[in-house]
Amino acid sequence: MNPAPHPVRLWQGRERYTVFDSAYGDGSRAAALIAAWRNDPERPARLHIVALAEGLLPGFHRIPQQDPGVTLDLLNAPLDAALAQLSARLDFIQLSGLRGPNTGFARALARLAAVDARLVFDWLEQEQVAALMAQGFIFEGGGARFASRKPRPVLPAMPARKAIVIGAGLAGCAAAERLCERGWEVTLVERHAAPASEASGNLAGIFMPLLSRDDNIPTRLTRAAYLYALRYWETLGGIGNKIEGAACGVMQLARDADHAQASRAIAAAGRYPREFAEWLEEDAATQALGLPAPDGAWLFRQGGWARPGSVCEAMLDACGARLTRRFGAGGVHLERIGDEWEVRGADGVIARAATVVLASGAASTQIAQAARLPLSALRGQVTHLDAATLPQLPFVLCREAYLTPAANGIACAGATYDLDADPRLRAASQQENLERLRALVSSPTAGVDAPLRGRVGFRCVAPDRLPLVGALPDFDAAGSTERLREVPRHPGLFSLLGYASRGLIWAPLCAELLAARLENEPLPLETNLVDALDPARFVLRARRSGRNPPMFAPD
Ligand SMILES: Cc1cc2nc3c(=O)[nH]c(=O)nc-3n(C[C@H](O)[C@H](O)[C@H](O)COP(=O)(O)OP(=O)(O)OC[C@H]3O[C@@H](n4cnc5c(N)ncnc54)[C@H](O)[C@@H]3O)c2cc1C
């Protein structure tokens, strides 16, 4: 009898190799695989491990790895649900502990299996073997081989590993870093002389998860982004070290008794680990904060604040020599010449590449190919306060507004949401921030006589407040398409836009998702979450509602 197939014998000479394991367990099998990959001179350039794991929050989790050639995705979901939401081409499938009548996974595996993929198992019921055979798996030796003649969906051709990224804020710097890590040559084009000069230029941004009773798509997306960002920042050197800020926790006060009641229901349904989200009743919240918390509060212990500019700097440092900075290059426009995009500025051609990523924030609709995206620039003013005049906070504190703990003697209170385009600081916005601040810290005198100090920025906001990650739709060529996958796109032109008020946490995961897509890797998110970020969603929504893409409307 032939021995059971093993990835190490099969991956040699391959460019990339993807292993699916239905039971991550204690991680020892994945660790052994990675060790074997490291030690094999004939290893594939990229190894992807996708494994079902328990003990994590629900959903897909991409776990950053030391080796840039390795990705590890842990999926906390039942097998059938995980496979149904997985975008990957599997070369090797390990099934463990599948006792029971379930055969639904066979069809999903057949959708994901590469031609000639191998399957091994510790046990399969007869019905499961039959279901797999019906889907094209041939059992031989100690395993099975996928030999379906059904045509496989063709993966997009891998572009040359060369890209132009427009915009050096959180979105663009993360894109540059994720692509350089994968061996891409990146030209980062920015109209200012330095990175993080626009929305990403605030002294402090806060990061925390979002909760909801029905664990809806925005909640699941922000959870995935938040958890990935926490892990990713560690790889850059960590918050409070390489990155200016503090993972001091965020306390979110309940607005009123109804909000508290809803929060209790979320806490009971979510059963979150304490470090992720803990609901505190009035006494506990007041004691932890040292200030009144009359309706209770959420405590997000891993949350905190960071200076976005320092995150950008850390990401650019991590790019190394593969990054070319073309800063101070304004008036950019794009022209398609042959198979490439030519990016031109006021002084002529800046760069050419087959792949361009628009990470240009609130100004993006000035670029012709993005002009019809339904993005709005939403003004926000943050107030900078002398921390000595305020209560000392153990956490970031928030409700309708937020207050950060002191850094260099300054606490940040914010931020306003305004529809006008005034770039100057104004007293009325400061007043708004201070009134909310007084309610937040239960002090009628907080910030009294504070001088007009702070910063104005413009958030880039889509009507559904979710980012736009993926190939840019060609609105003019869209015709009457009904499915996302059929919407015509500008070839090689991608967006990382619409990070609204959560740029810190969106930037790492959205950049990782785009890089994974460009490389035909397994995607780090569930398919329905990937689709929720697809910029082409607005083409379909506009068609369904029979009008042009909707513009942003404030709540
Ligand atoms: C007041 C305020 C408070 C906020 N608070 C928080 C918070 O607490 N937590 C949080 O996570 N997020 C917060 N945000 C949101 C966060 O700042 C943004 O989501 C994030 O900075 C967006 O990053 P970005 O890279 O998409 O955009 P930007 O940082 O604006 O970067 C876009 C870059 O593209 C450049 N650019 C544009 N067009 C061109 C062109 N044609 N050619 C060359 N360069 C171009 C711009 O100069 C700019 O540098 C806040 C935002 C504001 C305004």
The ligand as an SDF file (V2000), in Angstrom:
LIG
                    3D

 53 58  0  0  0  0  0  0  0  0999 V2000
  -10.8910   64.4510   13.5490 C   0  0  0  0  0  0  0  0  0  0  0  0
  -10.6330   63.0160   13.2720 C   0  0  0  0  0  0  0  0  0  0  0  0
  -10.5620   62.1050   14.3200 C   0  0  0  0  0  0  0  0  0  0  0  0
  -10.3270   60.7630   14.0640 C   0  0  0  0  0  0  0  0  0  0  0  0
  -10.2130   59.8920   15.1130 N   0  0  0  0  0  0  0  0  0  0  0  0
   -9.8850   58.6080   14.8600 C   0  0  0  0  0  0  0  0  0  0  0  0
   -9.6880   57.6830   15.9010 C   0  0  0  0  0  0  0  0  0  0  0  0
   -9.8410   58.0050   17.0680 O   0  0  0  0  0  0  0  0  0  0  0  0
   -9.3390   56.4000   15.5860 N   0  0  0  0  0  0  0  0  0  0  0  0
   -9.1630   56.0030   14.3070 C   0  0  0  0  0  0  0  0  0  0  0  0
   -8.8300   54.8360   14.0710 O   0  0  0  0  0  0  0  0  0  0  0  0
   -9.3600   56.8450   13.2930 N   0  0  0  0  0  0  0  0  0  0  0  0
   -9.7120   58.1350   13.5380 C   0  0  0  0  0  0  0  0  0  0  0  0
   -9.9110   58.9920   12.5180 N   0  0  0  0  0  0  0  0  0  0  0  0
   -9.8730   58.4590   11.1600 C   0  0  0  0  0  0  0  0  0  0  0  0
   -8.4900   58.2530   10.6490 C   0  0  0  0  0  0  0  0  0  0  0  0
   -7.7250   59.3950   10.9000 O   0  0  0  0  0  0  0  0  0  0  0  0
   -8.5890   57.9750    9.1660 C   0  0  0  0  0  0  0  0  0  0  0  0
   -9.4720   56.9020    8.9420 O   0  0  0  0  0  0  0  0  0  0  0  0
   -7.2650   57.6190    8.5550 C   0  0  0  0  0  0  0  0  0  0  0  0
   -6.2990   58.5570    8.9080 O   0  0  0  0  0  0  0  0  0  0  0  0
   -7.3980   57.5450    7.0560 C   0  0  0  0  0  0  0  0  0  0  0  0
   -6.1820   57.2320    6.5000 O   0  0  0  0  0  0  0  0  0  0  0  0
   -5.9950   57.3190    4.9400 P   0  0  0  0  0  0  0  0  0  0  0  0
   -4.6240   56.8870    4.6490 O   0  0  0  0  0  0  0  0  0  0  0  0
   -7.1210   56.6590    4.2700 O   0  0  0  0  0  0  0  0  0  0  0  0
   -6.1940   58.8740    4.6070 O   0  0  0  0  0  0  0  0  0  0  0  0
   -5.1890   60.0930    4.8130 P   0  0  0  0  0  0  0  0  0  0  0  0
   -4.4550   59.9900    6.0840 O   0  0  0  0  0  0  0  0  0  0  0  0
   -5.9680   61.3290    4.5690 O   0  0  0  0  0  0  0  0  0  0  0  0
   -4.1310   59.8730    3.6790 O   0  0  0  0  0  0  0  0  0  0  0  0
   -4.3920   60.1120    2.3210 C   0  0  0  0  0  0  0  0  0  0  0  0
   -3.1240   60.6760    1.7320 C   0  0  0  0  0  0  0  0  0  0  0  0
   -3.2720   60.7410    0.3220 O   0  0  0  0  0  0  0  0  0  0  0  0
   -2.6410   61.9270   -0.1180 C   0  0  0  0  0  0  0  0  0  0  0  0
   -3.2130   62.2700   -1.4140 N   0  0  0  0  0  0  0  0  0  0  0  0
   -4.5200   62.4770   -1.7030 C   0  0  0  0  0  0  0  0  0  0  0  0
   -4.6610   62.7150   -3.0130 N   0  0  0  0  0  0  0  0  0  0  0  0
   -3.4250   62.6650   -3.5540 C   0  0  0  0  0  0  0  0  0  0  0  0
   -2.9390   62.8450   -4.8610 C   0  0  0  0  0  0  0  0  0  0  0  0
   -3.7580   63.0970   -5.8710 N   0  0  0  0  0  0  0  0  0  0  0  0
   -1.6180   62.7450   -5.0530 N   0  0  0  0  0  0  0  0  0  0  0  0
   -0.7750   62.4760   -4.0370 C   0  0  0  0  0  0  0  0  0  0  0  0
   -1.1870   62.3010   -2.7690 N   0  0  0  0  0  0  0  0  0  0  0  0
   -2.5080   62.3760   -2.5380 C   0  0  0  0  0  0  0  0  0  0  0  0
   -2.9710   62.9350    0.9610 C   0  0  0  0  0  0  0  0  0  0  0  0
   -2.0980   64.0250    0.9310 O   0  0  0  0  0  0  0  0  0  0  0  0
   -2.8610   62.0950    2.2070 C   0  0  0  0  0  0  0  0  0  0  0  0
   -1.5820   62.1510    2.7790 O   0  0  0  0  0  0  0  0  0  0  0  0
  -10.1550   60.3320   12.7410 C   0  0  0  0  0  0  0  0  0  0  0  0
  -10.2180   61.2520   11.6990 C   0  0  0  0  0  0  0  0  0  0  0  0
  -10.4530   62.5740   11.9450 C   0  0  0  0  0  0  0  0  0  0  0  0
  -10.5010   63.5390   10.7950 C   0  0  0  0  0  0  0  0  0  0  0  0
  1  2  1  0
  2  3  1  0
  2 52  2  0
  3  4  2  0
  4  5  1  0
  4 50  1  0
  5  6  2  0
  6  7  1  0
  6 13  1  0
  7  8  2  0
  7  9  1  0
  9 10  1  0
 10 11  2  0
 10 12  1  0
 12 13  2  0
 13 14  1  0
 14 15  1  0
 14 50  1  0
 15 16  1  0
 16 17  1  0
 16 18  1  0
 18 19  1  0
 18 20  1  0
 20 21  1  0
 20 22  1  0
 22 23  1  0
 23 24  1  0
 24 25  2  0
 24 26  1  0
 24 27  1  0
 27 28  1  0
 28 29  2  0
 28 30  1  0
 28 31  1  0
 31 32  1  0
 32 33  1  0
 33 34  1  0
 33 48  1  0
 34 35  1  0
 35 36  1  0
 35 46  1  0
 36 37  1  0
 36 45  1  0
 37 38  2  0
 38 39  1  0
 39 40  1  0
 39 45  2  0
 40 41  1  0
 40 42  2  0
 42 43  1  0
 43 44  2  0
 44 45  1  0
 46 47  1  0
 46 48  1  0
 48 49  1  0
 50 51  2  0
 51 52  1  0
 52 53  1  0
M  END
$$$$
